[in-house]
Amino acid sequence: MVKEFSVIIERDSDGYFVASVPNLKGCHTQAKSLNELMERIQEAIELCLEFENSAIGKSRFRQMEVYDSHQ
């Protein structure tokens, strides 16, 4: 089963980009650059799914949509 996730990206007062996935409880990360943030949020999603899968069965992460609130 393939799941797609919306990712919300914001910039905090210290200049860090912060990404969160509303549909995955506790799934968020931060980074100084958008490139680094994209790598980190993909890893965070995979880890959150791994945790969920251990409780409810198997699924796979294929892609995500990113919405930047500063555009």
BELKAUR-V508050 format. One record per residue. N is the residue number from 1. RES is the residue in one small letter. D_CENTER is the distance of its C-alpha to the mean C-alpha in whole Angstrom. Layout:
# BELKAUR-V508050
n:N res:RES d_center:D_CENTER
n:N res:RES d_center:D_CENTER
This chain:
# BELKAUR-V508050
n:1 res:m d_center:18
n:2 res:v d_center:15
n:3 res:k d_center:12
n:4 res:e d_center:11
n:5 res:f d_center:8
n:6 res:s d_center:8
n:7 res:v d_center:6
n:8 res:i d_center:8
n:9 res:i d_center:9
n:10 res:e d_center:12
n:11 res:r d_center:15
n:12 res:d d_center:16
n:13 res:s d_center:20
n:14 res:d d_center:20
n:15 res:g d_center:18
n:16 res:y d_center:15
n:17 res:f d_center:12
n:18 res:v d_center:10
n:19 res:a d_center:6
n:20 res:s d_center:5
n:21 res:v d_center:5
n:22 res:p d_center:9
n:23 res:n d_center:10
n:24 res:l d_center:8
n:25 res:k d_center:11
n:26 res:g d_center:10
n:27 res:c d_center:6
n:28 res:h d_center:6
n:29 res:t d_center:7
n:30 res:q d_center:10
n:31 res:a d_center:12
n:32 res:k d_center:15
n:33 res:s d_center:15
n:34 res:l d_center:12
n:35 res:n d_center:13
n:36 res:e d_center:12
n:37 res:l d_center:9
n:38 res:m d_center:8
n:39 res:e d_center:9
n:40 res:r d_center:8
n:41 res:i d_center:4
n:42 res:q d_center:6
n:43 res:e d_center:8
n:44 res:a d_center:6
n:45 res:i d_center:5
n:46 res:e d_center:9
n:47 res:l d_center:10
n:48 res:c d_center:9
n:49 res:l d_center:11
n:50 res:e d_center:13
n:51 res:f d_center:14
n:52 res:e d_center:14
n:53 res:n d_center:16
n:54 res:s d_center:19
n:55 res:a d_center:20
n:56 res:i d_center:20
n:57 res:g d_center:20
n:58 res:k d_center:19
n:59 res:s d_center:16
n:60 res:r d_center:14
n:61 res:f d_center:11
n:62 res:r d_center:12
n:63 res:q d_center:11
n:64 res:m d_center:8
n:65 res:e d_center:10
n:66 res:v d_center:9
n:67 res:y d_center:11
n:68 res:d d_center:12
n:69 res:s d_center:15
n:70 res:h d_center:17
n:71 res:q d_center:18
